[in-house]
Amino acid sequence: MKIIIFAGGTGKRFWPLSRKNAPKQFLPIIENKPLIRLKYEYLRLGFDAKDIFVSTGAQYENEVKTILSEIPEENFIFEPEMKDNGPAVAYAISYVNKLYPDEVLSTQWSDHYIRKPEIFVDALKEAEKIVKEKGRSVVIGVPARFATPHRGYIKFGRKIKALDKNENIILSEFVRFVEKPTAAVAKEYIAAGDYAWNPAYLVSTYSLIMQKYKDFAPAIYSVIKEIADNNFSETAKSKYHNIEKQAFDYIFSENLNPEEALVINTRMGWSDVGELISLKEALEETSDSNVVVGKNVDIGSTDCLIYNKENDELVATMNLHGLVVVNTKDVVAIFPKEDNDKIKQFLKELEQQGFDEYL
């Protein structure tokens, strides 16, 4: 199996830690390691470096090659232009398929934290077997611990069997995906008990994935096919500029039918670190506890993320509740946890007011 780690985002929801020139996946946020390095190390528990690919923007070439120097040169895939993850996935799997035709593929993302990576790796290996034996895609699910409109969900059906003795890896029927439901609907999903969070870990094949592009994103399909047919020449890649931005989940995931896939639900201790409040969730001991990184003195605060990047400065806090406090060399950001999803809107305001140097 060939595994592709996607690391092309700019990490806007992680601002002000993440910036255009230093997105979160390349920053030492957890365990003093970049998130992309953590994902690579998880995968290396079960897969060779030669089987791991990285897809990112050309502007991050130096960073990614420095962080993942063990990966072969030909395993770095640089998108011709940032066009959301729909075009990025089609481009990357087409590139890998040129090198390894008809190989089982897995798409991965770089901004996740996994407490039990051995379960994660075992689940991927079981998924590879299923794809080879049944010719169906396999999607990985994780327990939906609370209702949130910021996650995608997988509705699963009848349990087929446990794939390990401790029942941390369960094979079930697939019903459907739902990408980011409303808060009210998410509460219904949690109450129903047959929905998992979607970490967007897919195990499938080039032909199964690209058929969805052909059916539901024909413009992307035709451009990517032309690029691949011309062996990714510079002339062919120039046509990538004409592709419209589109998310992978709306092309593939939400158009996946029950007979086309199976679900492997895993208890791997997964957390999305795509936004600051998710970082708190990944590191907190309890939902009401503070997560503190860096120099801080606090009295009476609860349920806060306090992140101080500056060793020579003290962040002093008192009686705060449910806040994100971030101190960097040029920005101090303070906002309620529930407003983390408004960061992109705030960055537009920054840009409109001429503060581009802080983006």
C-alpha positions in Angstrom: 0.0 0.0 0.0 1.1 3.5 -0.8 0.2 6.3 1.7 -0.1 9.9 0.9 0.1 12.6 3.6 -1.6 15.8 2.6 0.0 18.9 4.1 -1.1 21.8 1.9 -3.3 23.9 4.1 -2.3 27.3 5.5 -3.8 26.6 8.9 -5.9 29.8 9.2 -8.0 28.4 12.1 -4.7 28.0 14.0 -3.8 31.7 13.8 -1.8 33.4 15.3 0.5 30.4 15.8 0.1 29.4 12.2 0.9 31.9 9.4 1.0 31.8 5.6 4.8 31.3 5.7 4.8 28.9 8.6 1.6 26.8 8.6 0.7 24.6 11.6 1.8 21.3 10.1 5.4 22.4 10.1 5.4 23.8 13.6 6.6 22.0 16.8 3.2 22.1 18.5 2.9 18.7 20.2 5.8 16.7 21.8 8.0 19.5 20.4 7.6 17.9 16.9 5.9 19.2 13.8 2.5 17.6 13.2 3.6 16.2 9.9 6.5 14.6 11.6 4.2 13.0 14.2 2.0 11.5 11.4 5.1 10.2 9.6 6.4 8.5 12.8 3.0 6.9 13.4 3.0 5.5 9.9 6.6 4.2 10.2 5.4 1.8 12.9 4.0 -0.3 10.1 5.2 1.0 6.7 8.5 1.7 5.0 9.6 5.3 4.1 9.5 4.4 0.4 5.8 3.7 0.7 5.0 7.1 2.2 4.4 10.2 0.0 3.8 13.8 0.9 1.6 16.2 -1.0 2.0 20.0 -0.3 2.5 23.3 -1.9 5.7 24.1 -3.8 6.4 27.0 -1.5 6.9 24.6 1.4 9.5 22.4 -0.4 12.4 23.3 1.9 10.4 22.8 5.1 9.0 19.5 4.2 12.2 18.0 2.9 14.0 19.1 6.0 11.4 17.6 8.4 11.1 14.4 6.5 14.5 13.9 5.1 14.2 10.1 5.1 11.5 10.1 2.4 12.8 9.4 -1.2 13.0 12.5 -3.4 10.4 11.2 -5.8 7.9 10.8 -3.0 7.4 14.5 -2.6 4.4 15.8 -4.6 4.2 19.5 -5.1 0.8 20.9 -6.2 1.1 23.3 -9.1 -1.2 25.7 -7.3 -3.3 25.6 -4.1 -6.8 24.6 -5.2 -8.4 23.0 -2.1 -8.1 19.2 -1.4 -10.4 18.0 -4.1 -7.9 18.8 -7.0 -5.0 18.0 -4.6 -6.1 14.4 -4.0 -6.8 13.7 -7.7 -3.4 15.1 -8.6 -1.5 13.2 -5.9 -3.1 9.8 -6.5 -2.6 10.2 -10.2 1.1 10.8 -9.6 1.4 7.8 -7.3 -0.5 5.6 -9.8 1.9 6.5 -12.5 4.7 5.1 -10.4 2.8 2.1 -8.9 -0.2 1.2 -11.1 -3.2 -0.4 -9.4 -1.6 -0.2 -5.9 -3.9 0.2 -2.9 -3.7 3.8 -1.7 -4.5 5.6 1.5 -5.1 9.3 1.9 -3.9 10.8 5.2 -3.8 14.3 6.7 -1.0 15.9 8.6 -2.7 17.8 11.4 -3.9 15.0 13.7 -2.7 13.7 17.0 -3.1 9.9 17.8 -2.5 8.6 21.3 -2.5 4.9 20.2 -0.8 4.8 16.8 -0.3 1.0 16.9 -4.1 0.7 16.6 -4.1 3.2 13.8 -1.5 1.2 11.8 -3.2 -2.1 12.4 -6.5 -0.6 11.1 -4.8 0.6 8.0 -3.3 -2.9 7.3 -6.7 -4.5 7.9 -8.3 -2.0 5.5 -5.7 -2.8 2.8 -6.6 -6.5 3.0 -10.3 -5.7 2.6 -9.7 -3.5 -0.4 -7.7 -6.2 -2.1 -10.2 -9.0 -1.2 -13.5 -7.2 -1.8 -12.6 -4.4 -4.2 -14.4 -1.9 -2.0 -13.2 1.3 -0.4 -12.7 1.4 3.4 -13.2 4.5 5.5 -11.8 4.8 9.0 -14.0 6.1 11.8 -13.3 7.2 15.3 -15.8 7.6 18.3 -17.8 10.8 18.2 -17.1 11.9 21.7 -19.3 15.0 21.7 -21.6 16.9 19.3 -19.8 19.4 17.1 -20.7 21.0 13.8 -16.9 21.2 13.0 -16.5 17.5 12.1 -17.6 15.2 9.3 -19.6 12.1 10.3 -19.8 8.5 9.1 -23.1 6.7 9.6 -22.3 3.0 10.0 -24.6 0.0 10.0 -24.5 -3.6 11.2 -21.3 -4.7 12.9 -19.6 -7.4 10.8 -16.8 -8.5 13.1 -14.0 -7.4 15.3 -10.6 -7.3 13.6 -8.6 -7.5 16.9 -8.9 -9.4 20.1 -9.6 -6.2 22.2 -12.3 -4.9 19.8 -10.5 -1.7 19.2 -10.9 -2.2 15.5 -14.4 -3.0 14.3 -15.6 -3.7 10.8 -19.1 -2.5 10.0 -21.4 -1.8 7.1 -21.2 1.7 5.6 -24.3 3.8 5.3 -23.3 7.4 4.4 -21.1 10.4 5.1 -22.4 13.8 6.3 -19.9 16.7 6.1 -20.2 19.2 9.0 -23.9 19.0 10.0 -25.5 21.7 12.1 -25.0 21.7 15.9 -28.6 20.5 16.4 -28.2 17.6 13.9 -24.8 16.7 15.4 -26.6 16.2 18.8 -29.1 13.9 17.1 -26.2 11.9 15.7 -24.5 11.5 19.1 -27.8 10.4 20.7 -28.4 7.8 17.9 -25.1 6.1 18.6 -24.4 4.9 15.1 -22.3 7.8 13.8 -18.6 8.1 14.0 -16.4 11.1 13.4 -14.7 11.1 10.0 -10.9 11.7 10.3 -10.8 11.4 6.5 -8.6 8.4 6.4 -9.5 6.5 3.2 -8.1 3.2 1.9 -9.1 2.6 -1.7 -7.7 2.4 -5.2 -6.9 4.9 -8.0 -9.7 3.6 -10.2 -12.4 3.6 -7.4 -11.5 7.2 -6.4 -11.2 8.7 -9.8 -14.5 7.2 -10.9 -16.2 9.6 -8.5 -14.3 12.5 -10.0 -15.4 11.4 -13.5 -19.0 11.3 -12.3 -19.2 14.3 -10.0 -16.3 16.5 -10.9 -15.7 16.0 -14.6 -13.8 19.2 -15.1 -11.2 18.3 -12.5 -11.1 14.8 -13.8 -10.3 15.8 -17.4 -7.6 18.2 -16.4 -5.9 15.8 -14.0 -6.1 13.0 -16.6 -4.5 15.2 -19.2 -1.7 16.1 -16.8 -1.1 12.4 -15.9 -1.3 11.3 -19.6 1.4 13.8 -20.4 3.6 12.5 -17.6 3.2 15.6 -15.4 5.1 17.9 -17.9 5.3 21.6 -17.1 3.2 22.4 -20.1 0.4 20.0 -18.9 0.6 21.2 -15.3 0.0 24.8 -16.4 -3.7 23.7 -17.0 -4.1 23.1 -13.3 -4.5 26.8 -13.0 -8.0 26.6 -14.6 -9.3 24.1 -12.0 -11.9 25.5 -9.6 -11.5 24.9 -5.9 -13.5 22.1 -4.6 -13.4 19.9 -1.4 -12.7 16.2 -1.7 -15.6 15.3 0.7 -18.1 16.8 -1.7 -16.7 15.0 -4.7 -16.0 11.5 -3.2 -17.2 11.0 0.3 -20.8 12.3 0.1 -21.3 10.4 -3.2 -20.1 7.1 -1.8 -22.9 4.4 -1.8 -23.4 1.8 0.9 -22.4 -1.1 -1.4 -19.2 0.7 -2.4 -17.5 0.8 1.0 -17.1 -0.6 4.5 -16.3 1.2 7.8 -13.5 0.3 10.2 -14.2 2.0 13.5 -11.2 2.4 15.7 -10.3 3.4 19.3 -7.0 5.0 18.4 -7.2 8.1 20.6 -7.6 10.4 17.6 -7.8 14.2 17.8 -8.0 16.7 15.1 -5.5 19.6 15.6 -6.9 21.7 12.8 -7.8 24.6 15.2 -6.7 25.9 18.5 -9.7 24.5 20.4 -8.9 21.1 19.0 -5.4 21.4 20.3 -6.9 21.9 23.8 -9.0 18.8 23.3 -6.0 16.8 22.3 -3.9 17.7 25.3 -6.5 18.3 28.1 -6.9 15.9 31.1 -10.5 16.8 31.5 -12.9 19.1 29.5 -12.8 21.7 32.3 -9.0 21.7 32.8 -6.6 24.3 31.4 -4.0 23.4 28.8 -0.9 25.6 29.3 2.1 25.8 27.0 4.9 28.1 27.9 5.4 30.5 30.8 2.2 31.3 32.6 0.9 32.1 36.1 -2.8 31.6 36.6 -5.3 31.9 39.4 -8.8 30.5 39.2 -9.1 30.0 35.4 -10.9 26.9 33.9 -11.3 25.4 30.5 -8.7 27.6 28.8 -6.0 27.1 26.3 -3.1 29.4 27.3 -0.2 29.2 24.7 2.8 31.4 25.2 5.5 31.1 22.5 7.8 33.7 24.1 10.3 32.4 26.6 11.2 35.9 27.9 7.6 37.0 28.5 5.1 35.9 31.2 1.4 35.5 30.4 -0.6 36.3 33.6 -4.2 35.1 33.8 -6.9 35.2 36.4 -10.4 33.8 36.7 -10.9 33.2 32.9 -13.2 30.6 31.6 -13.5 29.0 28.2 -10.9 31.3 26.5 -8.1 30.9 24.1 -5.0 33.0 25.0 -2.1 33.0 22.5 1.0 35.1 22.8 3.5 35.3 19.9 6.4 37.7 19.2 4.1 40.1 17.3 0.5 39.1 18.2 -1.5 38.6 21.4 -4.9 36.9 20.6 -7.7 36.4 23.1 -11.1 35.0 22.2 -13.8 32.6 23.5 -13.3 29.0 22.5 -16.6 28.8 20.7 -15.5 31.6 18.4 -12.5 29.7 17.0 -14.5 29.1 13.8 -14.7 32.9 13.2 -10.9 33.2 12.8 -11.1 33.1 9.0 -13.6 36.0 9.1 -11.2 37.9 11.5 -8.2 37.4 9.1 -10.2 38.9 6.3 -10.8 41.9 8.5 -7.0 42.1 9.2 -6.3 42.0 5.5 -8.9 44.7 4.7 -7.3 46.9 7.3 -3.9 46.5 5.8 -2.3 44.3 8.4 -1.0 41.7 5.9 2.3 41.3 7.9 0.3 39.5 10.6 -1.3 36.9 8.3 
